């Protein structure tokens, strides 16, 4: 299980700092759908712990093993602290980043689906309040047993945890299979009550939730709130350690992630087939092959390997709750190489390197000086996001860095294409090679549109799709991204394949000035008795 702590990398020499950073990046894959979050000195009022899509008979287990508020006992009695569990029908997750500091989520009455776990430190109990239709959402004290003797939902029974001396609840008040439900005379649910233990100046309790029917299925978001820190400048640091275990009947994956194992495996095979086909084309046209063509082949194979490790990781997450460490490291390495190769290849093709020139201009060198470090930063941000829990203090920061850096890279790779288009437009009317330059200009314009569409579909349309579709169909986001990437690879290979009739690869053997000189020499009779010399693709002369 991964532990995310708000402690930073600590102090030490640059070598020690680098070693710690490397461990964070490469061993971050140990996190899975069994989460453990430990925060010290936290001051945030709202912490988004996790989001998960549940099917019928899915379960959510939460164990608050430590909550240290760091205040005097009299102040702790009046605190408003607790958890909230909300449900959304699509990929949208409730956000508290822009709410009013006087608007506490634990004090609101809601007509929509919402469950509040209010921690009462004065009476040492946790009040559970339900809002909206929740007829088959069962809440139980304690965690699920490791190996239940009989599958299925336990029967609801009324129970009220009994407070005992020393701060806590008795063993009899915590039945493992008894939901903490209090029903009134009318049969409607009243407030539920869970026991709260107090030991060594800290509080702890645990509960689990079972999705009882299809009506309760959906995307659930679990959050922690300390409303006393809502007022700016009056925050009080607190410590919290919480374990979250989420599971569906078929494994530890969320509803939207279940198809990803097969999806990534199929897409890996598609990229592998595309890479093999591309290499076969290069072997059949050796005279027109440039270095950039082999770089494109390396990109296809690296993408295939990255998807293969990604698929295997999801398989182990689904079965064990966390991936295998070594495979996770291999995936991160392949992902880093793939990201760097992708943007470098797009920029090199757009600049015309190795096709029509072997030296990059100063402006193009500056673009590569921006894109390469940015891609390294983007991949570092991605790995850190994968290794962090959603509730970690720096999770949102790294997510914003990844989004911003990715947009900068997408914009930067367009500049070489635009410069090449302008160069060909200027050259088409000055150097006499009008036909060839116009053909190249048309090809570059097509490539520009392809890059724009690729960025648009994988960055904008995909995000809108993720927000719009229901929770169980959010895997269509990954399908659109990988499908768009495959289509972009195939179209780029088709446009710049090493064939003799490709205008991008044609270096004219005689330009229009040579044609004019030949006409002058023929009219003057100077070339009588001479035959024309042609060159083949291999450079040999034929008389």
C-alpha positions as CSV (number, residue, x, y, z in Angstrom):
1,X,0.0,0.0,0.0
2,X,1.2,3.5,-0.8
3,X,1.6,6.0,1.9
4,X,1.4,9.7,0.8
5,X,2.7,12.0,3.5
6,X,3.0,15.7,3.6
7,X,6.6,15.7,4.6
8,X,8.3,16.5,1.4
9,X,11.7,15.0,0.6
10,X,13.4,16.4,3.7
11,X,16.8,18.0,4.0
12,X,20.0,16.5,2.9
13,X,22.7,16.6,0.3
14,X,21.8,17.0,-3.4
15,X,22.8,13.3,-3.9
16,X,20.4,12.2,-1.2
17,X,17.7,14.4,-2.5
18,X,18.1,13.0,-6.0
19,X,18.0,9.4,-4.6
20,X,14.8,10.2,-2.7
21,X,13.2,11.7,-5.8
22,X,14.2,8.7,-7.9
23,X,12.5,6.4,-5.3
24,X,9.4,8.5,-5.4
25,X,9.2,8.4,-9.2
26,X,10.1,4.7,-9.8
27,X,8.4,3.1,-6.8
28,X,5.3,5.2,-7.0
29,X,3.5,2.5,-8.9
30,X,2.9,0.5,-5.6
31,X,-0.3,2.5,-5.1
32,X,-3.4,0.9,-6.2
33,X,-7.1,0.7,-5.2
34,X,-6.0,0.1,-1.6
35,X,-5.1,3.6,-0.4
36,X,-3.3,4.8,2.7
37,X,-3.0,8.5,3.2
38,X,-1.0,10.1,6.0
39,X,-1.0,13.9,6.4
40,X,0.8,15.8,9.1
41,X,0.5,19.5,9.8
42,X,-2.5,19.7,7.4
43,X,-4.4,23.0,7.2
44,X,-6.8,22.5,4.4
45,X,-10.5,22.7,5.2
46,X,-11.5,20.2,2.5
47,X,-9.6,17.2,1.3
48,X,-10.8,15.2,-1.7
49,X,-9.7,11.7,-0.7
50,X,-10.8,9.5,-3.6
51,X,-13.4,8.9,-6.4
52,X,-14.6,5.4,-7.5
53,X,-17.3,3.9,-9.6
54,X,-19.3,1.2,-7.9
55,X,-21.5,-1.6,-9.2
56,X,-24.0,-3.6,-7.2
57,X,-22.5,-5.4,-4.3
58,X,-19.4,-3.1,-4.4
59,X,-17.9,-2.1,-1.1
60,X,-16.1,0.9,0.3
61,X,-14.1,0.5,3.5
62,X,-12.7,3.5,5.5
63,X,-10.5,3.3,8.5
64,X,-9.6,6.5,10.3
65,X,-6.7,5.2,12.4
66,X,-5.5,8.6,13.6
67,X,-7.1,12.1,13.8
68,X,-5.1,14.5,16.0
69,X,-6.6,17.9,16.0
70,X,-3.9,19.6,18.1
71,X,-6.2,21.8,20.1
72,X,-7.2,22.1,23.7
73,X,-9.9,19.7,24.9
74,X,-12.4,22.5,25.3
75,X,-11.8,23.7,21.7
76,X,-12.1,20.2,20.3
77,X,-15.6,19.7,21.7
78,X,-16.9,22.4,19.4
79,X,-15.2,21.4,16.2
80,X,-17.1,20.5,13.1
81,X,-15.2,17.7,11.4
82,X,-16.2,14.7,9.4
83,X,-16.5,12.8,6.0
84,X,-18.9,13.3,3.1
85,X,-19.8,10.7,0.6
86,X,-21.5,12.0,-2.6
87,X,-22.6,10.4,-5.8
88,X,-22.5,11.7,-9.4
89,X,-23.9,10.1,-12.5
90,X,-21.1,11.1,-14.8
91,X,-17.4,11.8,-14.5
92,X,-17.8,15.0,-12.7
93,X,-16.5,15.1,-9.1
94,X,-17.7,17.5,-6.5
95,X,-15.2,20.3,-6.0
96,X,-14.8,22.5,-2.9
97,X,-11.9,24.6,-4.1
98,X,-14.0,27.7,-4.8
99,X,-16.7,27.5,-2.2
100,X,-17.4,30.3,0.3
101,X,-15.5,29.9,3.6
102,X,-18.7,30.2,5.5
103,X,-20.3,27.4,3.5
104,X,-19.5,24.2,5.4
105,X,-20.5,21.0,3.5
106,X,-21.2,19.3,6.9
107,X,-23.9,21.8,7.7
108,X,-25.9,21.7,4.5
109,X,-29.2,19.9,3.9
110,X,-29.2,18.4,0.5
111,X,-32.0,16.8,-1.7
112,X,-29.4,15.0,-3.8
113,X,-27.5,11.9,-2.9
114,X,-25.2,12.7,0.1
115,X,-24.0,10.9,3.2
116,X,-22.3,12.8,6.0
117,X,-20.2,11.3,8.8
118,X,-20.2,13.9,11.6
119,X,-17.4,13.3,14.2
120,X,-18.7,14.3,17.6
121,X,-15.7,14.5,19.9
122,X,-17.8,15.6,22.9
123,X,-20.0,12.5,23.0
124,X,-17.4,10.2,21.3
125,X,-19.7,9.1,18.5
126,X,-20.0,9.6,14.7
127,X,-23.5,10.7,13.5
128,X,-24.3,9.5,10.0
129,X,-26.9,11.5,8.1
130,X,-28.4,10.5,4.7
131,X,-29.9,12.8,2.1
132,X,-31.7,11.7,-1.0
133,X,-33.0,8.3,-2.0
134,X,-30.8,5.6,-0.5
135,X,-33.0,2.6,0.1
136,X,-30.3,0.0,-0.5
137,X,-27.1,1.7,0.6
138,X,-26.0,-0.2,3.7
139,X,-23.5,1.3,6.2
140,X,-21.8,-1.0,8.7
141,X,-19.4,-0.3,11.6
142,X,-15.9,-1.7,11.3
143,X,-14.2,-3.2,8.2
144,X,-15.2,-6.1,6.1
145,X,-13.9,-9.6,7.2
146,X,-11.0,-10.9,5.1
147,X,-12.8,-14.1,4.1
148,X,-16.6,-13.9,4.6
149,X,-18.1,-17.3,5.2
150,X,-21.2,-16.6,3.1
151,X,-21.4,-14.3,0.2
152,X,-24.2,-11.7,-0.1
153,X,-25.4,-8.8,1.9
154,X,-25.9,-9.1,5.7
155,X,-29.4,-8.5,7.0
156,X,-30.0,-5.0,8.4
157,X,-30.4,-4.9,12.1
158,X,-30.8,-2.1,14.6
159,X,-27.8,-1.2,16.6
160,X,-26.6,1.7,18.7
161,X,-22.9,1.7,19.7
162,X,-22.6,1.9,23.5
163,X,-20.0,4.3,24.9
164,X,-17.8,2.8,27.6
165,X,-15.3,4.2,30.1
166,X,-11.9,5.1,28.7
167,X,-13.2,6.5,25.5
168,X,-14.5,4.0,22.9
169,X,-17.1,1.4,22.3
170,X,-17.5,-2.0,23.7
171,X,-16.8,-5.1,21.6
172,X,-20.5,-6.0,21.6
173,X,-21.3,-2.6,20.1
174,X,-19.3,-3.3,16.9
175,X,-20.9,-6.3,15.2
176,X,-19.0,-7.1,12.0
177,X,-22.1,-7.8,9.9
178,X,-24.7,-5.5,11.5
179,X,-25.5,-2.2,9.7
180,X,-25.7,0.8,12.0
181,X,-29.3,1.7,11.1
182,X,-31.9,3.1,13.5
183,X,-35.4,2.9,12.2
184,X,-38.3,4.8,13.6
185,X,-42.0,3.9,13.9
186,X,-42.7,5.0,10.3
187,X,-39.9,2.8,9.0
188,X,-37.9,5.7,7.7
189,X,-34.2,5.9,8.5
190,X,-33.1,8.3,11.3
191,X,-29.6,9.4,11.9
192,X,-27.1,6.5,12.1
193,X,-24.6,6.3,14.9
194,X,-21.1,4.9,14.9
195,X,-18.7,4.6,17.8
196,X,-15.6,6.9,18.1
197,X,-12.5,5.9,20.1
198,X,-10.3,8.3,21.9
199,X,-6.7,7.2,22.7
200,X,-3.4,9.1,23.2
201,X,-5.0,12.5,22.2
202,X,-6.2,11.1,18.9
203,X,-9.5,9.7,17.6
204,X,-10.2,6.7,15.4
205,X,-13.1,4.8,14.0
206,X,-14.0,2.7,10.9
207,X,-16.9,1.8,8.7
208,X,-17.8,0.2,5.4
209,X,-20.5,0.8,2.8
210,X,-22.1,-1.8,0.6
211,X,-24.0,-0.9,-2.6
212,X,-27.1,-2.9,-2.3
213,X,-28.8,-2.6,-5.7
214,X,-28.5,-1.2,-9.2
215,X,-30.3,2.0,-8.1
216,X,-27.3,2.9,-5.9
217,X,-24.7,2.4,-8.6
218,X,-22.6,5.4,-9.6
219,X,-19.4,7.4,-9.2
220,X,-18.8,8.1,-5.5
221,X,-16.6,10.8,-4.1
222,X,-15.2,10.6,-0.6
223,X,-14.0,13.8,1.1
224,X,-12.8,14.9,4.5
225,X,-13.8,18.3,6.0
226,X,-12.5,20.4,8.8
227,X,-14.8,23.3,8.6
228,X,-13.0,25.2,11.4
229,X,-10.2,25.8,8.9
230,X,-12.5,27.5,6.4
231,X,-11.7,31.0,7.6
232,X,-8.5,32.2,6.0
233,X,-5.7,33.1,8.5
234,X,-7.3,31.1,11.3
235,X,-6.3,27.6,10.3
236,X,-5.1,25.1,12.9
237,X,-2.9,22.2,11.7
238,X,-4.1,18.7,12.3
239,X,-2.8,15.2,11.6
240,X,-4.8,12.5,9.9
241,X,-4.1,8.9,8.7
242,X,-6.8,7.1,6.8
243,X,-7.0,3.8,4.9
244,X,-9.5,3.4,2.0
245,X,-10.2,0.1,0.3
246,X,-12.6,0.1,-2.7
247,X,-13.8,-3.0,-4.5
248,X,-16.3,-4.2,-7.0
249,X,-17.6,-7.7,-7.3
250,X,-15.1,-8.5,-10.1
251,X,-12.0,-6.9,-8.5
252,X,-10.4,-3.7,-7.2
253,X,-10.9,-1.6,-10.4
254,X,-13.4,1.1,-10.7
255,X,-16.4,0.6,-13.0
256,X,-14.8,2.8,-15.7
257,X,-11.4,1.0,-15.4
258,X,-12.5,-2.6,-15.8
259,X,-12.3,-2.6,-19.6
260,X,-8.9,-0.9,-19.6
261,X,-7.0,-4.2,-19.3
262,X,-8.4,-5.5,-22.6
263,X,-8.4,-2.1,-24.2
264,X,-4.7,-1.4,-23.6
265,X,-3.8,-5.0,-24.6
266,X,-5.6,-4.7,-27.9
267,X,-4.1,-1.2,-28.6
268,X,-0.7,-2.5,-27.8
269,X,-1.1,-5.2,-30.4
270,X,-2.3,-2.6,-32.9
271,X,0.7,-0.4,-32.4
272,X,3.0,-3.5,-32.6
273,X,1.4,-4.5,-35.9
274,X,1.7,-0.9,-37.2
275,X,5.4,-0.9,-36.2
276,X,6.1,-4.2,-37.9
277,X,4.3,-3.1,-41.1
278,X,6.3,0.2,-41.0
279,X,9.6,-1.6,-40.7
280,X,8.7,-3.8,-43.7
281,X,8.1,-0.7,-45.8
282,X,11.5,0.7,-44.8
283,X,13.2,-2.6,-45.7
284,X,11.5,-2.6,-49.2
285,X,12.5,1.1,-49.9
286,X,16.0,1.3,-48.5
287,X,17.2,4.0,-51.0
288,X,14.6,6.5,-49.8
289,X,14.8,5.8,-46.0
290,X,16.1,8.5,-43.7
291,X,17.0,8.4,-40.0
292,X,13.6,10.0,-39.1
293,X,11.9,6.9,-40.5
294,X,13.6,4.7,-38.0
295,X,12.8,7.1,-35.2
296,X,9.1,6.8,-36.2
297,X,9.5,3.0,-36.0
298,X,11.1,3.3,-32.5
299,X,8.1,5.4,-31.4
300,X,5.5,2.8,-32.5
301,X,7.3,0.0,-30.7
302,X,7.9,2.1,-27.6
303,X,4.2,3.0,-27.5
304,X,3.3,-0.7,-27.8
305,X,5.5,-1.6,-24.9
306,X,4.2,1.2,-22.8
307,X,0.6,0.0,-23.4
308,X,1.5,-3.6,-22.7
309,X,3.0,-2.8,-19.2
310,X,0.0,-0.5,-18.6
311,X,-2.4,-3.3,-19.3
312,X,-0.5,-5.8,-17.1
313,X,-0.5,-3.2,-14.3
314,X,-4.3,-3.0,-14.5
315,X,-4.6,-6.7,-14.3
316,X,-2.7,-6.9,-11.1
317,X,-4.5,-3.9,-9.6
318,X,-7.8,-5.6,-10.3
319,X,-6.7,-8.9,-8.7
320,X,-4.5,-7.7,-5.8
321,X,-5.4,-4.0,-5.3
322,X,-2.0,-2.8,-6.3
323,X,0.4,-3.4,-9.3
324,X,3.7,-5.3,-9.2
325,X,6.6,-2.9,-8.4
326,X,8.9,-4.0,-11.1
327,X,6.3,-3.8,-13.9
328,X,5.2,-0.4,-12.7
329,X,8.8,0.8,-13.0
330,X,9.1,-0.6,-16.5
331,X,5.8,1.1,-17.5
332,X,7.0,4.5,-16.2
333,X,10.3,4.2,-18.1
334,X,8.5,3.2,-21.3
335,X,6.0,6.0,-20.8
336,X,8.8,8.5,-20.3
337,X,10.5,7.4,-23.5
338,X,7.3,7.4,-25.5
339,X,6.4,10.9,-24.5
340,X,9.8,12.3,-25.4
341,X,9.9,10.4,-28.7
342,X,6.4,11.5,-29.7
343,X,7.0,15.3,-29.4
344,X,10.6,15.1,-30.8
345,X,9.4,13.1,-33.8
346,X,6.5,15.5,-34.6
347,X,8.8,18.5,-34.3
348,X,11.5,16.9,-36.5
349,X,9.1,16.0,-39.2
350,X,7.6,19.5,-39.1
351,X,11.0,21.1,-39.4
352,X,12.0,18.8,-42.4
353,X,15.1,17.4,-40.6
354,X,16.8,14.5,-42.4
355,X,14.4,14.8,-45.3
356,X,15.4,18.0,-47.0
357,X,18.0,19.4,-44.5
358,X,20.4,18.0,-41.9
359,X,20.9,21.2,-39.9
360,X,18.3,22.8,-37.7
361,X,17.9,26.6,-37.6
362,X,18.4,28.6,-34.5
363,X,14.6,29.0,-34.0
364,X,14.1,25.3,-34.3
365,X,16.9,24.6,-31.9
366,X,15.1,26.8,-29.4
367,X,11.9,24.9,-29.9
368,X,13.6,21.7,-29.1
369,X,15.3,23.3,-26.1
370,X,11.8,24.0,-24.8
371,X,10.0,20.9,-25.8
372,X,12.5,18.3,-24.5
373,X,12.8,19.8,-20.9
374,X,9.0,20.4,-20.8
375,X,8.3,16.7,-21.8
376,X,10.6,15.5,-19.0
377,X,8.8,17.8,-16.6
378,X,5.4,16.5,-17.9
379,X,6.4,12.9,-17.5
380,X,7.7,13.6,-14.0
381,X,4.4,15.2,-13.1
382,X,2.5,12.2,-14.5
383,X,4.5,9.8,-12.5
384,X,4.1,11.8,-9.3
385,X,0.3,12.0,-9.9
386,X,0.2,8.2,-10.3
387,X,2.2,7.7,-7.2
388,X,0.3,10.2,-5.0
389,X,-3.1,9.8,-3.4
390,X,-5.8,12.2,-4.4
391,X,-5.8,13.7,-1.0
392,X,-2.1,14.5,-0.9
393,X,-1.4,18.2,-0.5
394,X,0.6,18.4,-3.8
395,X,-1.7,16.3,-5.9
396,X,-3.7,19.2,-7.4
397,X,-0.5,21.2,-8.0
398,X,1.2,18.5,-10.0
399,X,-2.0,17.8,-11.9
400,X,-2.1,21.5,-12.9
401,X,1.6,21.4,-13.9
402,X,1.0,18.4,-16.1
403,X,-2.0,20.1,-17.9
404,X,-0.1,23.4,-18.4
405,X,3.1,21.8,-19.6
406,X,1.3,19.5,-21.9
407,X,-0.5,22.4,-23.5
408,X,2.8,24.3,-23.9
409,X,4.4,21.3,-25.7
410,X,1.4,20.9,-28.0
411,X,1.7,24.6,-29.0
412,X,5.5,24.5,-29.3
413,X,5.5,21.6,-31.8
414,X,3.3,23.6,-34.2
415,X,5.9,26.3,-34.7
416,X,8.3,24.2,-36.9
417,X,5.4,23.3,-39.1
418,X,4.3,26.9,-39.5
419,X,7.8,28.0,-40.2
420,X,8.2,25.4,-42.9
421,X,4.9,26.4,-44.5
422,X,6.0,30.0,-44.6
423,X,9.4,29.1,-46.0
424,X,7.9,27.0,-48.8
425,X,5.4,29.8,-49.6
426,X,8.3,32.3,-50.0
427,X,10.5,29.8,-51.9
428,X,7.8,28.8,-54.3
429,X,7.9,32.0,-56.2
430,X,11.6,32.8,-56.0
431,X,13.8,29.7,-56.6
432,X,12.0,28.5,-59.7
433,X,11.0,25.1,-58.2
434,X,7.3,26.0,-58.2
435,X,5.8,22.6,-58.7
436,X,7.9,20.7,-56.1
437,X,7.5,23.5,-53.5
438,X,3.7,23.7,-54.0
439,X,3.4,19.9,-53.5
440,X,5.5,20.1,-50.4
441,X,3.5,23.1,-49.2
442,X,0.2,21.1,-49.6
443,X,1.7,18.2,-47.7
444,X,2.8,20.5,-44.8
445,X,-0.6,22.0,-44.6
446,X,-2.1,18.6,-44.3
447,X,0.4,17.7,-41.6
448,X,-0.5,20.9,-39.8
449,X,-4.2,20.0,-39.8
450,X,-3.3,16.5,-38.6
451,X,-1.4,17.8,-35.6
452,X,-4.2,20.2,-34.7
453,X,-6.8,17.5,-34.9
454,X,-4.6,15.1,-32.8
455,X,-4.2,17.7,-30.1
456,X,-7.8,18.7,-30.3
457,X,-9.2,15.1,-30.0
458,X,-6.8,13.9,-27.3
459,X,-6.8,17.0,-25.1
460,X,-10.2,18.7,-25.5
461,X,-12.8,16.3,-27.0
462,X,-11.6,13.5,-24.8
463,X,-12.0,15.5,-21.6
464,X,-15.5,16.7,-22.6
465,X,-16.4,13.0,-23.3
466,X,-15.1,12.0,-19.9
467,X,-17.4,14.6,-18.3
468,X,-20.4,13.9,-20.4
469,X,-20.7,10.1,-20.4
470,X,-22.1,8.0,-17.5
471,X,-19.6,6.6,-14.9
472,X,-19.4,3.1,-16.4
473,X,-18.6,4.5,-19.9
474,X,-15.7,6.7,-18.9
475,X,-13.3,4.3,-20.5
476,X,-14.3,5.7,-23.8
477,X,-12.0,8.6,-22.9
478,X,-9.0,6.3,-23.1
479,X,-10.4,4.6,-26.2
480,X,-10.7,8.0,-27.9
481,X,-7.1,9.0,-26.9
482,X,-5.5,5.8,-28.0
483,X,-7.6,5.5,-31.1
484,X,-6.7,9.1,-32.1
485,X,-3.0,8.4,-31.4
486,X,-3.1,5.3,-33.6
487,X,-4.9,7.2,-36.4
488,X,-2.3,10.0,-36.2
489,X,0.6,7.5,-36.4
490,X,-0.9,5.7,-39.4
491,X,-1.7,9.0,-41.3
492,X,1.8,10.4,-40.6
493,X,3.4,7.2,-41.8
494,X,1.2,7.3,-45.0
495,X,2.0,10.9,-45.7
496,X,5.8,10.6,-45.2
497,X,6.4,7.0,-46.3
498,X,9.7,6.4,-48.2
499,X,8.4,6.1,-51.7
500,X,9.7,7.6,-54.9
501,X,6.5,9.6,-55.7
502,X,6.4,11.3,-52.3
503,X,6.8,15.0,-53.0
504,X,8.2,15.5,-49.5
505,X,11.1,13.2,-50.3
506,X,11.7,14.3,-53.9
507,X,15.0,16.1,-54.3
508,X,14.6,17.3,-58.0
509,X,17.4,16.1,-60.2
510,X,17.1,19.1,-62.5
511,X,15.3,22.2,-61.6
512,X,13.8,24.7,-64.0
513,X,17.1,26.6,-64.5
514,X,18.6,23.4,-65.8
515,X,15.6,23.0,-68.1
516,X,16.1,26.5,-69.5
517,X,19.9,25.9,-70.0
518,X,19.2,22.7,-71.8
519,X,16.8,24.5,-74.2
520,X,19.4,27.1,-75.0
521,X,22.2,24.6,-75.7
522,X,19.9,22.5,-77.9
523,X,18.8,25.5,-80.0
524,X,22.4,26.6,-80.5
525,X,23.5,23.1,-81.7
526,X,26.0,22.7,-78.9
527,X,24.6,19.4,-77.7
528,X,24.5,17.7,-81.1
529,X,25.8,14.1,-80.8
530,X,25.5,14.0,-77.0
531,X,23.1,11.8,-75.1
532,X,21.2,12.6,-72.0
533,X,22.5,11.2,-68.7
534,X,20.0,10.1,-66.0
535,X,20.6,9.1,-62.4
536,X,18.8,6.3,-60.7
537,X,17.7,6.3,-57.1
538,X,21.0,4.5,-56.2
539,X,23.0,7.3,-57.7
540,X,24.3,5.2,-60.7
541,X,24.4,6.8,-64.1
542,X,22.6,5.4,-67.1
543,X,23.6,6.6,-70.6
